Amino acid sequence: EAKNYKMVVTATDGGGLSAHCKVVVEILDVNDNAPEITLTSLTASVPEDAPPRTVVALFSVRDRDSGDNGRTECAIDGDLPFSLSPTFDNYYELRTNTALDR
């Protein structure tokens, strides 16, 4: 995919004189791609007495858009006993915050 197009525009009159100019058309990204989440590891079950900060899942997030449209953030909705920790390069860990007493 081209990020820009470079061209030369030539204008010629009826007498044979001409002028040239360089034109660069920059293609701006639109927010047309949704973020993608890939689960890389999941603990099948977590015991209720698992210590806080136990890793429950690992996942990565990416967006094919560029610039600001490609930046992603992850969050957990609600008041849950879990937290998200970024690790590196758009990878996250889902961890327990507290004991999971049922």
Buried (B, 14 or more C-beta within 10 A) or exposed (E): EEEEEEEEEEEEEEEEEEEEEEEEEEEEBEEEBEBEEEEEEEBEEBEEEBEEEBBBBBBBBBBEBBEEBBEBEBEEEEEEEBBBEEEEEBBBBBBBEEEBEE
